[in-house]
Amino acid sequence: MNKEEAIQKLKEIVKPYVKNEEALANINENTDFINDLNINSANLVDVILDVEEVFDIEIDADSMEKMRDVKSALAVIEEKLAAK
């Protein structure tokens, strides 16, 4: 899976939690989940759980802390997929 495909999957995962539709439409590596997409921290946990399910990976607490923006989330996803 290339970076664009991963970003599209991530976009679908976060869509139900996003309060800023315009930012979602322009999602890229530098998009911050909380500041740009206005996803609250409780919903961020839901996003992580959805990421685990969609990508069939397990995300530990340390990795979860890193997943604040798209680029970091993609890095964690790649790392977990590579470790499978």
C-alpha positions, 0 to 999 in steps of 0.5 A: 500500500502506498502513501496515498492509499494509506491517507485515503484509508485514514481519511475514511476512518476519521470522517465520522469524527471530523468537525471541519469538513474543509480540512478533511477534504484537504487532508495531507501528511501535515494535517493535525487531528485535533487542531486541523480536523477538530477531533476531540481527544475522546474521539481520537481514541475511537480513531485509533481503535478503528485504525487497529481494526482496518489495518489489522494491527495493535497499537500500544499506548506509546505509539498512540501518544505519537499519533497526533497528525497524519504523518505520525499516524502513517509512520506508526501504521507502517511500523506495525504492519512491518512488524507483523 
